[in-house]
């Protein structure tokens, strides 16, 4: 159930009330019987879990995603592998 905040327009008393969405808004102040108005308050919204980082979203200056960068590094590392001694490949015979 959400918590709603009310303020009395006559005495300025503020209060918080747990109400269902289907409940009617309160109308009278419990202190002076003045008219209540519903306040807009900050919601309690929390993002939990992993993955909410600045690196998850590409900026204009960033040309590749982190995944593309990892794949490029893996590809470059595979191309730089050295031959075992005595092993010949097509490229080594051209030297």
N, C-alpha and C positions, 0 to 999 in steps of 0.2 A: 504494500500500500504506500502511496506517495504521501509525503509530508507537505502540507500547504501552510504558507504564512499569511497572516491577516494583520491589518492595522486599523485601529479605530480612528475615524476621521474627527471625532469629538475630543477624546482625551489623549490620543497618540499611543495607547497601549498596543503592544505587539504580542502575537502569540503564534505558536505552531500547532497544527492539528493533523493527525493521521486520518485521512479520509479515502474512501474508495472513489474511483472515477465516476461511479454512478451516483454518489452522494451529492445532495444540493449544497451549494456554498453557504457558509454561515452568514447571518445577516445582522445580528446584534452583538455588541461588545458585552463580555461577561462582567466587566467592571462598572461601566456607566450606562449601558444599554444604547450607546451610540451606534451609528452605522459603520459596519466593517467593510473594508475593501481588500481584495485578495492581492498580495504582493507577488511580483515575479522574483524568484530567488534562483540562486545558482544551483544547478543540478549536480547530483553526485554520480558522475559518469567516469568509470575507470576502464582503461584499456589494460587488460592483463594478458600475459603470455609473451611469447617471443615474436620477433619480427617487426617491431615498431621502431625502426631505426632510420636515420637519415640516408643510409646507404641503400635502403630498399627503393628509393625513388631517384631516378636519374635527373640530374640538373642539366641546364643548357650546356655547361662546360664539360660534362661527362659524356663521352662518346659511346662507352660500352657499359653494360650492366656488370655487376660483380661476377655473375656466372660466365659471361663472355670473356672477361679478363682471366678467370681461372682456366677456362678451356684453352685460351691462347698460351698461357704459361705452360700448361700440360703439353701442348703441341710443340712449343719451343724446346721444352726439356726432352721430349722424345727425339727431336731432330739433332740434339747435341750429344746423344749417346756415343760413346767411343767404341771402337772395334776391339775385340779380344785379340791378343797377339797371335799372329799366324792366320787370322781369319781374313779372307779377301771378299770384297763385295765388288759390284760393278763400278762404283765410284772410285774405289781405291786403286783399281787397275789403270785408271785414266791419269793418275798422278804422275 
